[in-house]
Amino acid sequence: MPKERAFFSCNDTGNACVQEGGRNVNQVRIENGIIMFYGNRAGRVEDGCAVADPMFKGDELCRFLEGHQQIREVKWMDGMFDRLMAGGQEGAAAQALKNVRVWQLKPDVDVYMKFIGYEEMCRKFGQPDRENYQAVYDGAAQTNDLEELYMKFGNDGSTLPAGYKGHSLSMSDVLELYDSAGSNFYYVDRIGFREIGFDAPQQAQGQTMQL
């Protein structure tokens, strides 16, 4: 028996649908807290905040998120698609992970402050000061393991994600792991990492749209 063909149409909200067997299947929808965009896990929704990967940013998805009654805020964050793909069908493991920022010293700071270990930094310049740093990456990560993050952002730079604006992770850089509960900061030392006190940013560095 021939398989019934599917064809595209649009629903009343302007979102694309596929009609299969006489029923409409929304191609842009929220399913178990996951934003589905033409079969792709584009982001997630939690407590009225939608966080989506900017690779899917376009008129159709923006209209859908802006018009959804349960969404009060929309954020675009690099790496969300990869995180959700690694997090399983429900995305529960992905939601438990913290996001990551990479802080690097600004171009105009004392050159001798750069690429040095923590003890030398403290001895010559005092504790790492956020005023001397700028965020070069803000996104979702597939892991919160510091060594794995070092491998992702360090080495020869071949694995740097889209949206990363600095050099590969090196000594004197700071990794920030954060979520709604707060932040933890880790100085990249000569060997391993040193957790430090480091003032949290005044506002999120990623792109945020208030609805």
Backbone bond lengths (Angstrom), bond angles and torsions (degrees), N, CA, C in turn:
res aa  C-N    CA-C-N  psi(-1)  N-CA   C-N-CA  omega(-1)  CA-C   N-CA-C  phi
1 M - - - 1.462 - - 1.524 109.06 -
2 P 1.342 118.55 127.98 1.466 120.86 -177.51 1.522 110.78 -61.43
3 K 1.347 115.96 140.76 1.458 121.46 176.60 1.519 110.13 -74.51
4 E 1.337 115.71 134.46 1.460 119.88 -178.88 1.513 110.25 -66.93
5 R 1.301 117.26 133.32 1.454 122.15 -177.36 1.521 111.26 -74.25
6 A 1.336 114.54 149.24 1.464 120.78 173.69 1.514 108.15 -100.29
7 F 1.331 116.58 146.10 1.461 119.18 175.15 1.512 109.20 -140.91
8 F 1.354 114.79 155.44 1.450 121.44 -175.05 1.515 111.06 -85.88
9 S 1.327 114.97 146.69 1.461 122.63 172.39 1.514 107.20 -150.09
10 C 1.319 117.08 -173.09 1.457 120.74 178.26 1.521 108.42 -130.82
11 N 1.350 115.90 145.06 1.449 118.46 176.25 1.518 110.52 -88.26
12 D 1.321 116.82 -174.63 1.457 120.13 -174.29 1.516 113.33 -66.81
13 T 1.342 118.13 -22.55 1.455 120.84 -178.78 1.513 112.37 -88.94
14 G 1.337 117.84 -0.25 1.462 120.58 -179.44 1.502 113.67 88.18
15 N 1.346 118.12 1.85 1.453 120.86 178.24 1.516 110.29 -82.62
16 A 1.315 115.73 141.43 1.459 120.02 -177.74 1.515 110.95 -69.11
17 C 1.340 115.25 142.47 1.460 121.46 176.85 1.515 108.34 -129.54
18 V 1.318 114.85 159.82 1.453 120.91 167.62 1.511 106.93 -115.87
19 Q 1.335 116.62 129.91 1.450 119.71 179.23 1.518 108.40 -98.12
20 E 1.330 114.76 119.57 1.452 120.87 -178.62 1.523 108.25 -128.76
21 G 1.311 116.81 123.17 1.449 120.60 176.86 1.510 113.21 58.59
22 G 1.322 117.57 31.91 1.449 121.33 177.68 1.514 114.38 85.42
23 R 1.346 118.12 4.00 1.468 119.11 178.58 1.527 109.44 -121.37
24 N 1.332 116.16 147.88 1.447 121.75 179.29 1.526 110.23 -90.33
25 V 1.310 116.70 134.03 1.464 122.50 176.22 1.529 107.55 -115.89
26 N 1.330 116.67 113.20 1.459 120.30 -179.60 1.523 110.20 -65.67
27 Q 1.304 116.45 130.04 1.458 121.18 179.33 1.522 111.92 -88.95
28 V 1.326 117.31 -14.15 1.462 122.12 173.59 1.519 105.97 -124.14
29 R 1.319 116.52 112.80 1.461 119.98 -173.79 1.524 109.69 -158.14
30 I 1.331 115.77 170.46 1.461 122.41 173.34 1.514 107.44 -111.83
31 E 1.313 115.88 124.75 1.458 121.88 -174.64 1.519 109.03 -131.13
32 N 1.350 116.39 111.32 1.470 121.25 -177.55 1.527 112.17 55.05
33 G 1.331 115.07 39.28 1.462 119.65 178.79 1.507 114.82 82.88
34 I 1.325 118.32 -2.98 1.467 122.95 -179.36 1.525 109.54 -102.78
35 I 1.325 117.18 132.00 1.464 122.02 176.58 1.523 108.28 -80.87
36 M 1.317 116.24 113.21 1.452 121.86 179.82 1.525 109.52 -98.62
37 F 1.327 117.15 127.05 1.461 122.56 -178.32 1.531 107.63 -128.60
38 Y 1.331 115.71 100.26 1.470 121.80 -178.78 1.534 111.46 51.74
39 G 1.336 115.33 46.45 1.451 120.81 176.37 1.516 115.10 86.43
40 N 1.331 118.25 -4.81 1.453 122.19 -179.38 1.529 110.56 -103.02
41 R 1.316 117.18 142.60 1.462 121.87 175.02 1.532 108.00 -81.46
42 A 1.314 115.51 94.84 1.459 120.95 -172.58 1.511 113.38 -84.90
43 G 1.330 117.60 -18.16 1.460 120.53 -178.05 1.510 110.45 174.34
44 R 1.316 116.35 -166.97 1.454 120.79 179.81 1.528 109.63 -142.67
45 V 1.320 115.77 162.50 1.465 122.38 178.44 1.517 107.95 -125.21
46 E 1.326 116.00 129.79 1.454 121.25 179.44 1.514 108.86 -147.29
47 D 1.338 116.11 127.12 1.463 122.48 178.80 1.528 112.19 52.46
48 G 1.319 116.47 42.10 1.452 121.33 176.18 1.510 115.65 79.66
49 C 1.335 117.60 2.10 1.474 121.84 179.72 1.523 109.19 -110.98
50 A 1.323 116.17 124.55 1.456 121.99 176.18 1.532 108.95 -97.94
51 V 1.319 116.05 128.65 1.463 122.04 176.64 1.521 107.23 -119.41
52 A 1.341 116.46 115.57 1.464 120.74 -174.36 1.520 110.43 -126.06
53 D 1.319 115.49 154.00 1.460 121.47 178.19 1.528 109.06 -77.21
54 P 1.353 118.05 129.91 1.470 120.48 -177.81 1.523 114.26 -64.03
55 M 1.334 118.22 -12.67 1.464 118.97 176.91 1.532 110.92 -65.23
56 F 1.341 117.03 -18.48 1.461 120.88 178.94 1.532 112.10 -103.07
57 K 1.318 117.41 4.14 1.461 120.80 -175.46 1.527 110.66 -67.88
58 G 1.306 115.69 124.30 1.456 122.05 -179.30 1.517 108.80 -170.23
59 D 1.325 116.32 174.13 1.464 120.46 -175.46 1.517 111.97 -57.17
60 E 1.325 117.39 -42.46 1.463 119.56 -173.89 1.523 111.72 -66.01
61 L 1.328 117.04 -48.21 1.461 119.58 -179.07 1.526 111.00 -68.93
62 C 1.333 117.01 -38.91 1.465 120.01 178.39 1.527 111.28 -60.70
63 R 1.336 116.52 -44.79 1.460 119.99 178.87 1.525 111.18 -61.44
64 F 1.320 115.77 -41.73 1.461 120.09 -179.79 1.525 111.04 -62.24
65 L 1.336 117.35 -47.81 1.459 120.95 -177.12 1.525 111.73 -68.98
66 E 1.335 116.54 -41.09 1.458 120.15 179.90 1.526 112.00 -65.33
67 G 1.325 116.04 -32.17 1.453 119.68 -175.63 1.515 114.68 -92.48
68 H 1.334 117.35 -3.15 1.464 119.67 -176.34 1.525 110.00 -78.27
69 Q 1.315 117.04 130.86 1.455 121.77 -174.14 1.523 112.99 -65.92
70 Q 1.310 118.10 -27.66 1.463 120.91 -176.27 1.528 113.22 -89.59
71 I 1.321 117.70 -1.63 1.462 121.49 -176.76 1.528 110.09 -108.20
72 R 1.329 116.28 122.94 1.465 121.85 179.15 1.532 112.03 -104.09
73 E 1.323 116.79 -23.02 1.468 121.25 -174.72 1.515 108.91 -145.30
74 V 1.329 116.10 143.53 1.468 121.85 178.59 1.520 109.20 -124.73
75 K 1.335 116.69 129.89 1.453 122.30 175.29 1.527 108.63 -124.15
76 W 1.332 115.88 144.70 1.460 121.77 176.77 1.521 107.54 -111.05
77 M 1.324 116.80 122.57 1.456 120.50 -173.86 1.528 110.96 -135.20
78 D 1.332 115.52 125.45 1.464 121.09 176.45 1.523 110.45 -57.71
79 G 1.316 116.36 142.50 1.452 121.48 172.49 1.517 115.63 89.46
80 M 1.335 118.48 -3.98 1.458 119.96 -178.11 1.522 112.26 -63.26
81 F 1.333 116.67 -40.45 1.463 119.85 179.89 1.529 110.86 -60.86
82 D 1.336 116.86 -47.56 1.464 120.65 -179.93 1.523 110.70 -62.68
83 R 1.330 117.07 -40.47 1.458 120.25 -179.81 1.526 110.97 -62.62
84 L 1.323 116.11 -46.48 1.457 119.46 -178.00 1.524 111.66 -67.68
85 M 1.320 117.41 -35.38 1.459 120.20 177.34 1.523 110.58 -65.11
86 A 1.327 116.50 -31.54 1.465 120.16 -179.46 1.518 112.17 -86.25
87 G 1.343 116.78 -9.20 1.453 120.04 -171.44 1.500 115.98 -95.95
88 G 1.334 119.25 3.29 1.455 120.56 178.61 1.513 111.79 93.55
89 Q 1.289 115.70 173.95 1.457 122.43 -173.60 1.516 112.05 -60.42
90 E 1.354 117.72 -41.09 1.457 120.63 -177.09 1.516 111.89 -86.43
91 G 1.335 117.63 -17.82 1.456 120.72 -178.40 1.512 112.97 75.23
92 A 1.374 118.81 13.85 1.454 121.02 -176.26 1.522 111.39 -65.65
93 A 1.329 116.98 -42.17 1.456 119.60 179.62 1.518 110.72 -64.98
94 A 1.334 116.34 -36.23 1.459 119.79 179.94 1.513 111.34 -65.04
95 Q 1.344 117.24 -37.97 1.451 119.85 -177.33 1.523 112.07 -68.34
96 A 1.348 117.98 -23.04 1.453 120.99 -178.78 1.522 112.30 -78.20
97 L 1.320 118.25 -16.41 1.457 121.55 -178.35 1.522 111.79 -76.78
98 K 1.326 114.88 146.85 1.460 120.10 173.21 1.524 109.61 -83.48
99 N 1.332 115.61 157.99 1.459 120.96 173.56 1.530 108.93 -83.71
100 V 1.321 116.08 168.73 1.460 119.56 -175.67 1.526 110.80 -131.84
101 R 1.324 115.60 138.98 1.467 123.14 167.89 1.516 108.44 -119.76
102 V 1.312 115.40 145.47 1.464 121.93 173.69 1.527 107.58 -112.59
103 W 1.328 115.52 123.51 1.463 122.02 178.68 1.524 109.46 -108.43
104 Q 1.337 115.95 133.33 1.461 121.04 176.89 1.523 109.50 -131.79
105 L 1.319 115.36 152.59 1.462 120.70 -178.58 1.521 110.83 -61.77
106 K 1.324 115.65 142.21 1.458 120.84 -178.74 1.534 110.18 -67.84
107 P 1.316 117.52 155.23 1.473 120.48 -177.24 1.528 114.08 -60.45
108 D 1.355 117.77 -28.14 1.458 119.69 -173.14 1.527 114.42 -93.81
109 V 1.343 118.78 7.01 1.461 119.34 177.58 1.518 109.63 -77.84
110 D 1.332 115.77 166.38 1.467 121.62 177.82 1.526 109.21 -52.94
111 V 1.313 116.79 125.01 1.460 121.16 -176.31 1.526 111.59 -60.28
112 Y 1.358 117.18 -28.48 1.455 120.43 -178.82 1.530 112.20 -75.78
113 M 1.315 116.51 -4.98 1.459 121.34 176.26 1.525 111.40 -82.56
114 K 1.320 116.05 -19.21 1.458 120.97 -172.83 1.531 112.12 -87.07
115 F 1.334 114.53 145.58 1.468 123.29 172.97 1.528 112.46 59.26
116 I 1.336 115.88 44.23 1.459 120.45 177.06 1.529 108.81 -126.80
117 G 1.342 115.56 159.72 1.448 121.25 -179.58 1.524 112.13 -72.53
118 Y 1.323 115.49 169.92 1.464 121.29 -175.34 1.524 111.80 -63.80
119 E 1.328 118.20 -46.55 1.468 120.65 -177.41 1.522 110.91 -63.18
120 E 1.315 117.41 -40.82 1.464 120.17 178.10 1.518 110.99 -66.50
121 M 1.328 117.14 -38.51 1.458 121.21 176.77 1.526 110.44 -59.54
122 C 1.339 116.26 -48.19 1.469 120.09 -178.60 1.527 111.66 -66.22
123 R 1.320 116.92 -38.80 1.459 120.75 -177.73 1.527 111.92 -68.23
124 K 1.318 117.31 -39.51 1.460 120.67 -175.25 1.522 114.19 -94.10
125 F 1.341 116.49 -31.55 1.470 118.76 -171.26 1.524 114.10 -130.50
126 G 1.336 117.11 -3.56 1.448 120.07 -176.95 1.523 111.23 88.91
127 Q 1.319 115.25 -177.23 1.461 120.48 -179.76 1.537 110.73 -59.62
128 P 1.327 118.02 147.47 1.472 120.26 175.95 1.529 110.46 -54.44
129 D 1.312 116.04 129.30 1.463 122.95 -175.11 1.529 109.02 -112.57
130 R 1.319 117.08 124.41 1.463 119.89 -177.51 1.518 112.34 -60.92
131 E 1.316 118.26 -24.78 1.465 120.70 178.74 1.525 111.88 -63.08
132 N 1.327 116.73 -21.50 1.466 120.73 179.03 1.529 112.72 -90.57
133 Y 1.317 116.36 -1.99 1.470 121.02 -173.87 1.523 111.92 -114.90
134 Q 1.307 114.88 159.72 1.461 122.38 171.89 1.528 108.96 -135.49
135 A 1.328 115.92 147.33 1.468 120.53 178.80 1.527 108.89 -79.88
136 V 1.336 116.05 126.96 1.468 120.74 179.77 1.526 111.65 -108.71
137 Y 1.328 116.16 -7.57 1.469 119.69 176.03 1.512 108.69 -156.86
138 D 1.322 115.63 141.24 1.464 122.51 176.40 1.516 107.05 -146.05
139 G 1.322 117.01 111.08 1.452 117.68 -176.57 1.508 112.68 -165.72
140 A 1.311 114.32 -177.52 1.460 121.86 177.50 1.517 109.11 -84.68
141 A 1.311 115.64 146.64 1.462 120.62 179.13 1.521 109.53 -122.04
142 Q 1.317 116.59 153.90 1.458 121.74 178.09 1.521 111.62 -88.17
143 T 1.336 117.21 -4.08 1.455 122.40 -179.96 1.521 109.13 -152.51
144 N 1.328 116.38 155.68 1.462 121.19 171.54 1.521 110.89 -112.67
145 D 1.321 117.23 10.44 1.454 122.01 176.36 1.529 108.88 -74.64
146 L 1.327 116.51 122.95 1.463 120.33 -173.44 1.524 112.42 -63.19
147 E 1.316 117.55 -39.59 1.459 119.88 -179.70 1.528 111.23 -66.70
148 E 1.327 116.24 -38.23 1.462 119.33 177.58 1.528 110.46 -67.07
149 L 1.316 116.99 -37.61 1.462 120.14 176.75 1.527 110.52 -65.87
150 Y 1.336 116.16 -36.99 1.466 119.02 176.90 1.528 110.79 -62.05
151 M 1.317 116.52 -40.43 1.465 119.79 177.85 1.527 110.79 -65.78
152 K 1.327 116.74 -35.75 1.467 120.40 -178.75 1.527 111.68 -70.15
153 F 1.342 115.97 -43.09 1.466 120.27 -174.78 1.530 113.21 -98.35
154 G 1.322 117.23 -8.92 1.460 119.53 -175.10 1.512 113.07 -106.11
155 N 1.342 114.87 -141.62 1.468 122.37 -178.70 1.525 111.57 57.14
156 D 1.330 117.18 -131.58 1.465 119.79 -174.99 1.525 113.01 -92.59
157 G 1.302 117.23 4.88 1.463 120.41 178.87 1.510 114.72 83.30
158 S 1.341 117.62 3.94 1.462 119.99 -175.63 1.523 112.45 -73.61
159 T 1.348 117.25 -17.26 1.463 120.07 -177.47 1.523 112.50 -105.55
160 L 1.323 118.05 10.96 1.466 120.15 -177.70 1.528 110.05 -64.28
161 P 1.338 116.97 135.44 1.471 119.96 -177.78 1.518 112.25 -77.64
162 A 1.325 115.53 164.66 1.465 120.40 174.28 1.517 108.67 -61.37
163 G 1.311 116.36 141.81 1.455 120.53 -179.52 1.516 114.13 92.50
164 Y 1.332 117.21 -7.67 1.467 121.34 178.16 1.527 108.51 -79.62
165 K 1.344 117.35 123.06 1.469 121.22 -171.07 1.522 114.28 -109.63
166 G 1.323 118.31 3.83 1.460 119.15 -175.99 1.504 113.18 -117.14
167 H 1.352 115.27 -167.82 1.467 120.56 175.48 1.525 108.74 -80.56
168 S 1.323 117.36 168.50 1.460 120.56 179.09 1.534 108.94 -62.39
169 L 1.324 115.60 150.54 1.458 122.13 -172.92 1.527 111.15 -56.22
170 S 1.342 115.61 130.15 1.460 121.13 -174.65 1.523 109.92 -143.59
171 M 1.327 116.08 173.62 1.459 120.91 174.41 1.525 110.54 -54.36
172 S 1.313 115.06 144.95 1.472 126.67 -178.34 1.528 112.68 83.23
173 D 1.339 118.36 -9.85 1.459 120.61 173.75 1.531 109.25 -77.00
174 V 1.327 115.79 162.52 1.464 121.51 179.96 1.526 109.09 -128.31
175 L 1.332 115.90 129.92 1.460 121.91 172.75 1.522 108.84 -97.49
176 E 1.312 116.08 131.75 1.462 121.53 175.55 1.522 108.92 -114.95
177 L 1.326 116.94 125.80 1.457 122.78 171.25 1.520 107.27 -107.21
178 Y 1.328 117.20 125.65 1.463 118.63 -173.89 1.521 111.85 -143.68
179 D 1.317 114.03 155.50 1.453 122.86 170.41 1.523 107.27 -149.64
180 S 1.322 116.99 -166.33 1.464 120.04 -176.66 1.523 112.69 -65.35
181 A 1.341 117.11 -18.58 1.461 120.92 -178.88 1.526 113.00 -85.70
182 G 1.344 117.94 -14.88 1.454 119.75 -179.75 1.512 112.60 141.85
183 S 1.344 115.68 -167.39 1.460 122.18 -174.14 1.517 111.36 -129.75
184 N 1.323 115.12 151.68 1.453 123.46 168.24 1.520 107.84 -125.91
185 F 1.349 116.29 139.10 1.463 121.76 -174.41 1.526 110.14 -120.04
186 Y 1.336 115.53 139.59 1.456 120.97 -176.10 1.529 109.79 -134.61
187 Y 1.321 114.59 119.16 1.470 121.68 177.99 1.528 108.45 -79.23
188 V 1.325 116.50 133.12 1.465 120.73 176.99 1.522 108.03 -78.89
189 D 1.333 116.12 108.30 1.458 122.19 -174.26 1.523 110.46 -96.49
190 R 1.325 115.86 -177.90 1.468 119.97 178.82 1.525 110.67 -62.40
191 I 1.314 115.13 -38.81 1.458 120.57 174.97 1.524 107.20 -130.91
192 G 1.288 117.24 114.96 1.456 120.80 177.99 1.522 113.26 75.36
193 F 1.327 115.06 -149.34 1.460 122.05 -174.76 1.521 109.49 -131.18
194 R 1.335 115.94 156.11 1.450 121.98 176.31 1.533 107.82 -125.96
195 E 1.338 117.04 118.33 1.460 119.07 177.90 1.521 109.22 -69.77
196 I 1.312 116.57 133.71 1.458 121.40 -173.43 1.523 110.26 -132.02
197 G 1.333 114.53 163.81 1.458 120.50 168.26 1.527 107.25 -86.22
198 F 1.296 116.66 132.52 1.463 120.49 -172.52 1.517 105.57 -156.02
199 D 1.313 117.47 115.68 1.460 119.84 -174.52 1.505 111.12 -54.14
200 A 1.325 116.96 133.99 1.464 121.57 177.07 1.513 109.96 -67.06
201 P 1.339 118.31 150.74 1.460 121.53 178.74 1.510 111.40 -62.77
202 Q 1.322 116.00 151.24 1.453 120.92 -179.63 1.512 111.94 -64.13
203 Q 1.321 116.63 -31.98 1.456 122.03 177.34 1.509 108.55 -151.74
204 A 1.322 116.18 159.22 1.453 120.15 -179.82 1.501 110.68 -58.42
205 Q 1.333 115.87 140.56 1.449 120.32 -177.84 1.523 113.04 -80.79
206 G 1.348 116.82 -20.81 1.456 120.00 -178.63 1.511 111.62 -73.98
207 Q 1.335 115.84 171.34 1.451 120.65 179.49 1.515 109.35 -75.55
208 T 1.343 117.08 125.58 1.457 121.81 -179.32 1.505 109.40 -129.00
209 M 1.322 115.29 136.02 1.457 120.32 179.66 1.514 108.46 -119.34
210 Q 1.316 118.27 118.24 1.451 122.98 177.58 1.512 108.91 -85.11
211 L 1.325 114.83 131.86 1.458 119.86 179.98 1.506 110.02 -101.06
